[in-house]
Amino acid sequence: MIAHEFKFGETRVLRFEANVINLFNQKTERHRFTDLNREQRTSSQMDLHTIDLSKGYDYNALIMASPDASRAYDPRFGLGDLFNPGFSGRLGVKFSF
């Protein structure tokens, strides 16, 4: 925000304001898809019931062992999801007396 006032006499003031959000119109991502497999589908979820997690596991092998192995990987993995809104601004003029 930037503002400037012009004074006319002792009581009158003319104020100009400009408020700008995302001045350079940068579409910066705020979130990425972090799910490697399509967890919304129960047919592509990993079965961890028999796995000892303290010894580690091969998650790619578990995904490929799911019933929906050929379509289990989410193609959106690592891509941007939510982005900052574009340029937005307001101008204001205020006269006080």
N, C-alpha and C positions, 0 to 999 in steps of 0.2 A: 504494500500500500504506500502510496505517495500522496502528499497533500501540501497545499500552499494556501496561505491566507493573505488577503489584501485588506488593509484597514483604511476606512474612509472616515475621517474624523475620530471622535472618541468612542462612539458606540456602534458604528456600522462596520460589519466584517463580511467580506465575500470570500468563500472558501471553495477551492476546486480540489476534488479527490479522484484518484484512480486506484482501483483495487484489481490486481491481476493474479490469477491462479494458473499455473503451468504456462508461464510466459513463452517458452520455446517449443511448446506443443510436443513434448516428448512422451511417447507412448511406452513408458517404463512398465515392465511387468511387475505385478505385486504378488503373484502366486504361480507356481508351476505344478503340473500334474506329477504326483509322486508315487502313484501306484503302478508297479511294473505289470501286474496282471489285472484282469478285469474282475475285481472282487465283487462286483454287483451280481455277477452270474455265479451261482453255486457250482456250476459245472467246471469253472476255471479256478476255483479256490484250491490252495494247497492243503493236503491232509497232514497235519502235524500231530495227530494223536499217537503215533508210534515212534516219533522222533525224540531223541534226547537232546534238547536244545543246548545243554551245557557242553556237548561235544562238537557242536557245529553241524551244519547241514548244507547241501547244495540246493539252493532255492530254484535254480534253473531246471534241475532234474525233477524236483517236486512239481513245478508248474507243468513240465512236459508229461508228467505221470497223471495229470488231471484228465477227466473224461473229455474235456474240451481243449485238448492240448494244441491243436492246430490254430485255434482262434483265441487262445488264453492271454496272449500278450496284448497289452493296451497300446495302440499306435500313438496315443497322445502322450506317452511317458516322456518326461523331460521338456515338454513344450509349455509355453506360457499359457496361462488360463485367464487371469484377471489383469487388466491394464489400467493405468492412470487415465482419468478422463482428459479430454483435449483442452485446448485453450478456453479460458473463461475470464471475463472481465466486466467491471462496472465502472461507470463514470458518475460523478456526483458534483452538483453545484449547490451551495448552501449560502443563503444570505441571512445574516443575523442583524437585527437592529434593536 
